[in-house]
Amino acid sequence: VFAAVVYTLTMESSGSFWDCGEFVSGCFKLQVVHPPGAPFFLMLGRLFTLFSGADPLHGGNPSHVAETVNFMSALATAGAVMFTFWTVTALARKVVIKGGEYTAGQIATVMGAGLIAAASCTFLDSLWFSAVEGEVYALSQFFMSLIFWIIMKWEADDSKHADHWLVVIAYMTGLSIGV
């Protein structure tokens, strides 16, 4: 939530003068952008542009379209920060907590590691720049952190159905190719 607030408060209210403008207009009109394209990004971005109040069929005002696509990037990057927190706490739990017994100090250590990682990730320079503009890098980071978190879930699952996580990993990898 903290990362989402930071990115939303600092996101651009219009399109940047590079590929972002191309992606915003591509999302709005579902057009093809420069190779290799980004079909899943454009479809997801189109869903966000529907909330901009601009209806291209009825002459709506498209002045907030870029803002909604930028908001999608802000939410995607906040999701990446969330999955980073969950991944780091899962890794720290494996290192700090041995067996099933744990103390308050061990819980504080695990949560502290996750909070430091998430806060550091939130304010990474390149990640923050991607979070505040309508570009594919934010959604790509989201999928990378999501897939890594799912890998941690798969590794921790001892049930006979643990290999279902592999199907989810493969599906998310396939979706991420469209970004």
N, C-alpha and C positions, 0 to 999 in steps of 0.2 A: 504494500500500500504506500509506503514511504517513497519508493522509487517511482511509482505511478504518479504520485503527487508532484514530485520533483520534475519529472519529464513533462507532465501536462502543463505545469506552470511555466516551463521554459521552452515549450515547443514553438515552432514558427507558426505564425498565423496565415502565412501564404506560402507559395512555392519558391524554392531556391532557384538560382539561375544556373543549374546544371541538370543532371538526369532527373532530378526530383520533379520538375515541371512536366517532363515527358511521362513519368510514371503516374503523376496525378491525373493528367488528361487521359492517359491510357486506362486508368481505373474508372474514370468518370464515363467514358464512352465505350469501354471494353475494346480498346484498340490494341493492335500489336505494337509492342515497343521494340527497341533495338535488340539485335541478336545477343544472347540466345533466347531472349524473351523471359517472361516470368508469369506463366499462366495462373498459377495458384495465387500468387501475390495480387495479380490484377482482379481475379474473381473475389478474393477477400476484400480488397480495396473497394471494389464496386459495392459490396454490401455496406461498407462504412459510408460511402458517398450518398447512399440513399437517405442517410440521416442529416444531410447538409441542407435540406430544403430546396434543393435544385432538381427540378424534374425536367430533363431535356425534351420530353415530348410535349410539355405544356408551358414551356418558356419560363421555367423557374429561375431564380437567382443563383448562379453558380459561384458566388463570391466566397462561400464557406467550404467548397469542395476540398481544397488543399488542406484546410484545417482538419477535416475529418480523416483524410489519409495520414496526415501527420499524427493525429491522435491514435490511429491504428498502430503506427510505429512505436509510439510511447507505451501503449499497452503491451505490445509484443516484447519490448525490451524490459518492461517491468516484470513480465512473465519469465523472461530469461534470468533476471535477478532472483526471482522466487525459486526457480529450479536450481540455481547455483547455491542458494541457501540450503535447500533440501539435500543436494548432493554433498555439500561439505559437512553437514551434520551427520549424514549417513557414513561418510568416511571417518569423521572424528569419533563417532560412536564405536566403530570397529577398532579404533586404536585405543581409545580411552577406557571404554567399558568392557571389561573382560567377564564373560559369563553373563548371568542374568541379574546379578546384584550390582547396584549402582548407588552412589552417594549424591548428595546435593552439590558437592564440589565438582563431581564428574559431569553432572547435568549442566552446571554453569559453564564448564569448560567446553562442552560440545556446543551449547547454544551460543557461547561467546565466539567460538570459531566460525559458526555459521553467520552470525551477525557481522563480524568483521569482514568476512568474505563478501557478503551481500552489500555492505556499505562500500567496500572497495570497488566492487563491480559496478555499483550504481554510479560512481563518480569517475570511472575510467574515461579518459578523454575521447577516444575513438568510439566507445560504446554510447556515450552521451550524445555525441554529434549524430550518430545514426538514430538515436531515440527520438530526436526532435524534428526530423524531417521525413518526408515520404519516400524512402528508399528501401531497397530489398535487404539491406544488411541487418536491420533490426529483426525482421522475421526470420532471417537465416540464423541469427544468434539464438533466437527463441527455440528453433528446432534443434540446434546443436545441444543446447543445455537440456532440453526436454529428452532427447535421445540418451544423453549421458545419464540422466536421472533414471530413466526406464532401465538402463543397463544395471544400475545399482539395485533397483527393485528386483530384477531378474536374478541377480547374484544372491540376494538375501532370501529369496523365496525357496523354501525347501519342500513345497508340496509337489504332488505328481503332475500338476498342471502348470508348473513353473515355465515350461517352454512356450506357453501362450504369450509371455512377454516378448519372446523373439518375433512373433507375428506382429505385435504392436510396434516393435523396433523397425521391422522391415516396412511396415505401412507408413510410419512417420518418416523414414528415410525416403520412401517414394514420394510422399507429399513435399518434402523439403527440396526435392529436385525441381519441383515446379516453382520454387522461389528463386 
